[in-house]
């Protein structure tokens, strides 16, 4: 394992830091992977986190503490957070992220695991479940839909789906080409408690449980060049809806009522198409894991209990 020391910051002394290490994906791209349990000391299940596009471990504060009872393995997307850009810049998007998830699982010795997705990571985990069902024991979708994400954005505005898609894709194109000018500005933004408080009252994000953790998550996000982030976004916008008819593992959709990036109505519709899937809606925004980390953690544990019961039943039948 090629590893770097866990990162620390003075304002996050109360939050355990992830442990970072390198994983090489199938096409040779080096990924910066991370875990909350490098020594495999947690007596609990392992969850593979397919995180939001370009986001970091600090967006999931409840899972950083080894006392959470869950071992988490994850990675930073190509060209973000210390992960390499691929030799071919076209080799990004959901298919590439599935390759990366499998590489992280193989490196961790996981033949099968529960997948947790947030935002665009929900696309990744459902695509993985579709093509590699033998690797998936359960699915926990947080503020994300199984495909055509850009069509579900702006859902609280109740605009037609095609208008939503056109508006968000065209905005992403503009920001991609304006990115070289915007990146230096974004990296100089002073992100602290005051900035988090301001963002938390915009409606895009609501008040968070821990401002220091949220500030770290935002600062990490802003290290990615704007043009590269929206290059990734545009590639992921091409991912179409995934067929859910073959999903046969315990599944939970956790939606946020005022989410402008993944409509709760679309998440409820997806849950209804999977037999036995649970649908939970919390009062919050797309950043529900920062706003209500304990509730998100509790619902994850409930899904893991369902997975354990299902596996026990399968073993008994065998």
Buried (B, 14 or more C-beta within 10 A) or exposed (E): EEEEEEBEEEEBEEBBBBBBBBBBBEBEBBBBBBBBBBEEEBEEBBBBBBBBBBBBBBBBBBBBBBEBBBBBBBBBBBBBBBBBBBEEEEBBBBBBBBBBBBBBBBBBEBEBBBBBBBBBBBBBBBBBBBEBEEBBBBBBBBBBBBBBBBBBBBBBEEBEBEEBBBBBBEBBBEBBEEBEEBBEEBEEEEBEEEBBBEBBEEEBBBBBBBBBBBBBBBBBBBBBBBBBBBBBBBBBBEBEBBEBEEBEBBBBBBBBEBBBBBBBBBBBBBBEEBEEBBBBBBEBBBBBBBBBBEBBBEBBBBBBEBBBEBBEEEEEEE
